[in-house]
């Protein structure tokens, strides 16, 4: 079966759609990589354990 060659218009549409998809994908991942780690949970890449909170001084009961 002989398949007809794609026209130049078809190639332009394919390339533009691929470039658009790639640009959106790259922007989304770049944007997520800039987010602070508070949106990540334990076990996630880049998760930082929260610093231990200093304990407030408690009053001694005598």
C-alpha positions as CSV (number, residue, x, y, z in Angstrom):
1,X,0.0,0.0,0.0
2,X,1.5,3.3,-1.0
3,X,0.9,6.1,1.4
4,X,0.8,9.6,0.0
5,X,3.5,12.0,1.4
6,X,2.4,14.6,3.9
7,X,2.0,18.1,2.6
8,X,4.0,21.0,3.9
9,X,0.9,22.3,5.7
10,X,0.6,19.0,7.6
11,X,4.2,19.1,8.6
12,X,3.9,22.6,9.9
13,X,0.8,21.7,11.9
14,X,2.5,18.7,13.4
15,X,5.7,20.6,14.3
16,X,3.7,23.5,15.8
17,X,1.6,21.2,17.9
18,X,4.7,19.3,19.1
19,X,6.5,22.6,19.9
20,X,3.4,24.0,21.8
21,X,3.1,20.8,23.8
22,X,6.8,20.8,24.6
23,X,6.7,24.4,25.7
24,X,3.7,23.9,28.0
25,X,5.3,20.8,29.5
26,X,8.6,22.5,30.1
27,X,7.0,25.6,31.6
28,X,4.8,23.5,33.9
29,X,7.8,21.5,35.2
30,X,10.0,24.6,35.6
31,X,7.2,26.3,37.5
32,X,6.8,23.3,39.8
33,X,10.5,23.1,40.5
34,X,10.4,26.7,41.7
35,X,7.7,26.1,44.3
36,X,8.7,25.9,48.0
37,X,8.8,22.5,49.4
38,X,5.7,23.0,51.6
39,X,3.5,21.4,48.9
40,X,5.6,18.2,49.0
41,X,5.1,15.4,51.5
42,X,7.5,13.0,53.2
43,X,9.1,10.7,50.7
44,X,8.9,13.3,47.9
45,X,12.0,14.4,46.0
46,X,13.2,17.6,47.5
47,X,11.2,17.3,50.8
48,X,12.9,18.9,53.7
49,X,12.0,17.9,57.2
50,X,10.6,20.8,59.1
51,X,12.9,22.2,61.7
52,X,12.0,21.2,65.2
53,X,10.1,23.9,67.0
54,X,11.8,25.3,70.0
55,X,9.8,24.3,73.0
56,X,8.2,27.2,74.9
57,X,9.3,27.4,78.5
58,X,6.8,25.8,80.8
59,X,6.0,27.0,84.2
60,X,7.1,24.7,86.9
61,X,4.3,23.8,89.3
62,X,5.5,23.8,92.9
